[in-house]
Amino acid sequence: MSEQKDRFILGIETSCDETAASIVKNGKEIVANVVASQIESHKRFGGVVPEIASRHHVEQVTIVLEEVMAQASMSFQDLDAIAVTEGPGLVGALLIGVNAAKALSFAHQIPLVGVHHIAGHIYANQLVGDLIFPCLALVVSGGHTELVLMKEHGSYEVIGETLDDAAGEAYDKVARTMGLPYPGGPHIDRLAHEGKPTIKLPRAWLEEGSYHFSFSGLKSAVINTLHNATQKGETIAPEDLAASFQESVIEVLVGKTLKAAKAYDVKQVVLAGGVAANKGLREALTSAFEDQPDVNLTIPPLALCTDNAAMIAAAGTIAFEKGIRGNMAMNGQPGLPLVSYE
């Protein structure tokens, strides 16, 4: 019996403010990985400006692709497929990556695969170790907060999602109110470790048995707390406010994840998304699952939490193996739903 040939897939990610390309071997091993960040450009605006993000992608995408091929010492003929983030994301930003992928696919006659951004975040964990099914993914980022149940590769059932603000969005809005620089999440996380959660803030558990999330009320409570203190001439220690806010977010995220893991009798829980880099969340999840020896908890390294193309190539490998193929009609889809592969 002949050995199975190694599969090399080029991943391209441009859904928000990172222009990234990566080559992944067999869906699990990073051969080359390049990320061009735009944080410095957006920092002065306090958030991502879509038009500026798109322009940066146009400037960077060819450079990033050339660099990743050079880093891997490979030619396009060595690739089995090109995987690209099809959505969700900023439509202008998505279009740059999608059109770059289509051009390469057409020029070199390489199969094209569209990848859902959230599937990518989940499959960042496949670059750490094999996924074990049934698996529960807690996806926490600037635009998404979801609990996704997976019964096999390429099978996605969203059992809970945010009804308003995503957790990362709430972090950034609270940080802005506190006068912290963008992106606000890392600053709040750092401050939270210096303070104590002494300020009473709400937890949105929603109705009994719900795995959905809501953070807009918490965000408003923080803003009101700050405004009320200002009107009274009182000072609130920023580190204590950060600690109180973070405790409220993490308590709900971890509580619902633990509850869902037990209810669905999963073998593995994986953390995914940009907010997965949050030290407080990583610590709280680790602590919560120490008492669950039958559940394997996987938390990706920091470099694989934020947007990158290795995760897109990893998820794209599964899609490719499931027979998913894109064509020249592929477009950026900002509201693309997360659905299982048939």
C-alpha positions in Angstrom: 0.0 0.0 0.0 1.5 3.3 -1.0 1.9 6.1 1.5 -0.5 9.0 1.2 1.0 12.1 -0.5 1.5 15.1 1.7 -1.1 17.9 1.1 0.0 21.5 1.0 -2.6 24.3 1.1 -2.1 28.0 0.9 -4.3 30.0 3.2 -5.2 33.7 2.6 -6.9 35.8 5.2 -8.0 39.5 4.8 -11.4 39.6 6.6 -10.5 42.6 8.8 -7.2 44.4 9.5 -4.6 41.7 9.0 -3.3 40.7 5.6 -2.1 37.1 6.1 -0.9 34.1 4.1 0.3 30.7 5.2 1.1 27.3 3.9 0.0 24.3 6.0 1.0 20.7 5.5 -1.7 18.1 5.9 -3.9 20.5 7.8 -1.8 20.3 10.9 1.8 21.6 10.3 2.7 25.2 9.6 5.3 25.4 6.8 5.3 29.2 6.5 3.2 31.9 8.0 3.2 35.7 7.3 1.0 38.4 8.9 1.0 42.1 8.1 -0.9 43.9 10.8 -2.6 47.3 10.4 -3.1 48.1 14.1 -0.9 51.2 14.0 -3.0 52.7 11.2 -6.3 52.2 12.9 -5.1 53.1 16.5 -5.6 56.9 16.0 -9.3 56.3 15.0 -10.0 54.1 18.0 -11.2 51.2 15.7 -10.9 49.7 12.3 -11.8 52.0 9.4 -13.1 49.7 6.6 -11.9 51.9 3.7 -8.4 52.2 5.2 -8.3 48.4 5.9 -9.1 47.7 2.2 -6.4 50.0 0.9 -3.8 48.4 3.2 -4.8 44.9 2.0 -4.4 46.1 -1.7 -0.9 47.3 -0.8 0.2 44.3 1.2 -1.4 41.2 -0.3 1.1 40.6 -3.1 4.1 41.3 -0.8 2.7 38.9 1.8 2.0 36.2 -0.8 5.5 36.5 -2.3 7.0 36.4 1.2 5.1 33.2 2.3 6.2 31.4 -0.9 9.8 32.4 -0.4 9.7 31.4 3.3 8.4 28.0 2.4 10.8 27.6 -0.6 7.9 26.4 -2.7 6.3 27.2 -6.1 2.6 27.4 -6.8 2.9 24.0 -8.6 3.7 22.4 -5.2 0.3 23.5 -3.8 -2.8 21.2 -3.7 -5.3 24.0 -3.2 -5.8 27.7 -2.2 -8.1 28.4 0.8 -9.4 31.9 1.3 -11.6 33.6 3.9 -14.9 34.0 2.1 -16.7 35.6 5.0 -17.8 36.9 7.4 -15.9 40.2 7.7 -15.6 43.6 6.1 -16.8 43.3 2.6 -14.1 45.5 1.0 -11.4 43.7 2.9 -12.8 40.2 2.0 -12.8 41.1 -1.7 -9.1 41.7 -1.7 -8.3 38.2 -0.4 -10.9 36.5 -2.5 -9.8 38.1 -5.7 -6.1 37.4 -5.0 -7.0 33.8 -4.4 -9.1 33.6 -7.6 -6.3 35.2 -9.6 -3.8 32.6 -8.3 -6.2 29.7 -8.8 -6.9 30.8 -12.4 -3.3 31.5 -13.3 -1.9 28.3 -11.9 -4.9 26.0 -12.3 -5.1 25.2 -8.6 -8.4 24.3 -6.9 -10.0 27.1 -4.9 -11.7 26.6 -1.5 -13.8 29.2 0.4 -13.5 29.1 4.2 -15.7 30.5 6.9 -13.7 32.8 9.2 -15.1 31.2 12.4 -14.3 27.7 11.1 -10.8 29.0 10.7 -10.6 30.2 14.3 -11.8 26.8 15.5 -9.3 24.9 13.3 -6.4 27.0 14.7 -6.6 24.3 17.4 -5.9 21.6 14.9 -2.5 23.2 14.6 -1.9 22.4 18.3 -3.3 18.8 18.3 -6.1 16.7 16.8 -9.7 17.7 17.4 -11.6 15.1 19.5 -15.3 14.6 18.9 -17.9 15.5 20.0 -16.1 18.9 20.5 -17.4 22.2 21.8 -15.8 25.4 20.6 -16.0 28.7 22.5 -15.4 31.4 19.9 -14.7 34.8 21.3 -13.6 37.7 19.1 -14.3 41.3 18.2 -17.2 40.4 16.0 -18.3 37.0 17.3 -19.2 35.2 20.6 -20.5 31.7 19.9 -20.7 28.2 21.3 -20.3 25.7 18.4 -20.9 22.0 18.7 -18.9 19.7 16.4 -19.8 16.0 16.0 -17.2 15.5 13.3 -14.8 17.4 11.0 -16.7 20.1 9.1 -19.8 19.7 11.2 -20.9 23.0 12.9 -24.0 23.5 15.1 -24.2 27.0 16.7 -25.9 26.3 20.0 -25.3 29.7 21.5 -24.4 33.2 20.2 -24.4 36.8 21.2 -27.8 38.6 20.9 -26.1 42.0 20.7 -22.4 43.0 21.3 -19.7 40.4 20.9 -17.4 40.1 23.9 -14.4 41.7 22.0 -16.6 44.6 20.9 -17.7 45.2 24.5 -14.0 45.2 25.6 -13.1 47.8 23.0 -16.1 50.1 23.8 -15.5 49.9 27.5 -11.8 50.6 26.9 -12.6 53.6 24.8 -14.9 54.9 27.6 -12.0 54.4 30.1 -9.6 56.4 27.8 -7.5 53.3 26.9 -5.9 53.0 23.5 -7.1 50.7 20.7 -7.3 47.7 20.7 -8.7 47.9 24.2 -8.9 44.2 25.1 -5.2 43.7 26.0 -5.2 46.9 28.1 -8.2 45.9 30.1 -6.8 42.4 30.6 -3.5 43.9 31.9 -5.3 46.4 34.2 -7.6 43.6 35.5 -4.7 41.7 36.8 -3.6 44.8 38.8 -7.0 45.5 40.4 -9.8 43.8 42.4 -13.4 43.2 41.2 -14.9 45.5 43.8 -17.6 47.1 41.6 -20.9 45.4 41.3 -21.7 44.8 37.6 -24.5 42.7 36.0 -24.2 39.2 34.5 -26.5 38.4 31.6 -27.4 34.8 32.1 -30.6 35.2 30.0 -33.4 32.6 30.4 -32.9 29.3 32.0 -31.1 26.8 29.8 -30.0 29.4 27.2 -26.5 29.2 25.8 -26.8 32.7 24.2 -24.8 35.7 25.3 -25.5 39.4 25.8 -22.9 42.1 26.7 -24.6 45.4 25.8 -26.2 45.7 29.3 -22.8 45.2 30.9 -21.2 47.7 28.6 -23.9 50.3 29.5 -23.5 49.5 33.2 -19.7 50.3 33.0 -20.4 53.5 31.1 -23.1 54.6 33.6 -20.8 53.8 36.5 -18.1 56.0 35.1 -20.5 58.9 34.3 -22.2 58.7 37.7 -18.8 58.9 39.4 -17.7 61.8 37.3 -20.9 63.7 38.2 -20.4 63.1 41.9 -16.7 64.1 41.6 -15.6 60.6 42.6 -12.7 58.7 41.2 -12.9 55.0 40.3 -9.6 53.1 40.2 -9.4 52.0 36.5 -7.7 48.7 37.5 -10.7 47.9 39.8 -13.2 48.7 37.1 -11.3 46.6 34.6 -11.2 43.7 37.0 -14.9 44.0 37.7 -15.8 44.2 34.0 -13.5 41.3 33.1 -14.8 39.1 35.9 -18.4 39.7 34.7 -17.6 38.7 31.1 -15.5 35.7 32.0 -17.9 34.3 34.6 -20.7 34.1 31.9 -18.4 32.8 29.1 -16.9 30.1 31.3 -20.2 29.3 33.1 -22.1 28.7 29.9 -19.2 26.7 28.3 -19.0 24.4 31.3 -22.7 23.9 31.3 -22.9 23.1 27.6 -19.9 20.8 27.8 -21.8 18.7 30.4 -25.1 18.9 28.7 -23.7 17.7 25.3 -21.2 15.2 26.9 -18.3 16.5 24.8 -14.8 15.0 24.9 -13.0 18.3 24.1 -13.5 22.0 24.6 -11.5 24.4 22.4 -11.0 28.1 22.8 -10.9 30.2 19.6 -10.9 33.8 18.4 -9.0 37.0 19.2 -10.2 37.2 22.8 -8.8 33.7 23.3 -5.5 35.6 23.9 -7.1 37.1 27.1 -5.0 35.9 30.0 -7.9 36.1 32.5 -10.1 34.0 30.2 -7.4 31.4 29.6 -6.8 31.1 33.3 -10.5 30.8 34.2 -11.2 28.2 31.6 -8.1 26.1 32.7 -9.3 26.3 36.3 -12.9 25.4 35.5 -11.9 22.3 33.5 -9.4 21.0 36.0 -12.3 19.2 37.7 -13.4 17.7 34.3 -10.8 15.0 33.7 -12.9 13.5 30.8 -12.8 16.7 28.8 -9.7 17.7 26.9 -9.3 21.5 27.1 -7.3 23.0 24.2 -6.2 26.6 24.1 -4.2 27.8 21.1 -0.9 29.8 21.5 -1.3 33.6 21.3 0.0 33.8 17.7 -2.9 31.6 16.6 -5.7 33.4 18.5 -5.7 36.6 16.4 -6.5 36.6 12.7 -4.0 34.5 10.7 -3.9 32.5 7.5 -2.6 29.2 9.0 -6.0 28.7 10.6 -7.7 29.3 7.2 -5.4 26.8 5.5 -6.1 24.2 8.3 -9.9 24.7 8.0 -9.5 24.8 4.2 -7.8 21.4 4.3 -10.9 19.8 5.9 -13.2 21.6 3.3 -11.0 20.4 0.5 -11.1 16.8 1.7 -14.9 17.1 2.0 -15.0 18.0 -1.7 -15.8 21.7 -1.2 -14.6 23.8 -4.2 -14.9 27.5 -5.1 -15.1 29.0 -8.6 -14.5 32.3 -10.3 -18.0 33.5 -9.2 -16.8 33.4 -5.6 -17.4 36.7 -3.8 -16.7 38.2 -0.3 -19.8 37.5 1.9 -19.8 39.7 5.0 -22.8 37.8 6.5 -21.8 34.3 5.6 -23.5 31.8 7.9 -21.5 29.0 9.5 -23.0 25.8 8.1 -21.9 22.1 8.1 -20.3 20.6 4.9 -22.7 18.2 3.2 
